[in-house]
Amino acid sequence: MYDYNETFTKSASQFADVAANANRLALENAEKVFGLHLAAIENNVNATFAFANELIGVRDAEGLKAAFPKGIQIARTNAERSFGAAQEAFADTVKTTEAIGALAKAQFEQASSQVKAEVAKAAKAASKSGK
């Protein structure tokens, strides 16, 4: 007689392992993305406050005219830093998604091969009992 419980338990265990690995990959990616954005925000805030400190010391229009290009450069650098962090986060997310897809594909292929093996085993048993 065919043991359905053993097969179900084995399949459920394999699925749980794959799901745990997929969750681990997704969590690691989320941590990395959060860290990238947090670092970019920290650098942007530090640069902005450093510039604000310089602006506090400006006493006349000439000083303001001299500080204006530096403020534009800091804004540009901040935008580039944020955009770079977003691009890196997107690239990491794509890699993580591909890795999760590969895990799922491997799980489906393994389940398919197990089903084929069980069908062949059942067919062989049926042909022996029919003789």
Secondary structure, 3 states (H helix, E strand, C coil): CCCHHHHHHHHHHHHHHHHHHHHHHHHHHHHHHHHHHHHHHHHHHHHHHHHHHHHHCCCCHHHHHHHHHHHHHHHHHHHHHHHHHHHHHHHHHHHHHHHHHHHHHHHHHHHHHHHHHHHHHHHHHHHHHHC
